[in-house]
């Protein structure tokens, strides 16, 4: 399935050019650091051996440093640590197609507080060349590009996840971003109006 921005090509190119011009600016650098400044530590905590021995304190640390809203942190941490270990290991390391892993993680009531943003952030932490983040800026940015997918009324969370990830991956390739974390910065900048001509300077 090929997906591309449903806005004029000139407009899309203007967004990309303005993002590239701002890429090394303090504003974008601060945005990136806020989300990804502790990415190495998050990756360390999500290694296979680390997850098998994850403590409650490390589970809280991991949740805090992921680029997600913290509103569901207490709910997530109320799960037994054994369940957290097993669910995160399954999502990230089980030798199954990712669609099946995401379905089990999101649609089988495995963990309280497990949602699309959490699953996406964990997978992006492990493989930022394959998976992007899912959050309000993702949604707004894709809608501005007229790329946000449509969902069936009874679509599973895993089905929604897959459609958004397919869209993000196509945009990542079209825009020639370094990885999907940089795409996340682009979509956040776009959603916040930083790439409009009036604010481009």
Secondary structure, 3 states (H helix, E strand, C coil): CCCCCCCCHHHHHHHHHHHHHHCCCHHHHHHHHHHHCCHHHHHHHCCHHHHHCCCHHHHHHHHHHCCCCCCCHHHHHCCCHHHHHHHHHHHHHCCCCHHHHHHHHHHCCCCCCCCHHHHHHHHHHHCCCCCCCCCHHHHHHHHHCCCCCCCCCCCCHHHHHHHHHHHHHHHHHHHCCCCHHHHHHHHHHHHCCCCCHHHCC
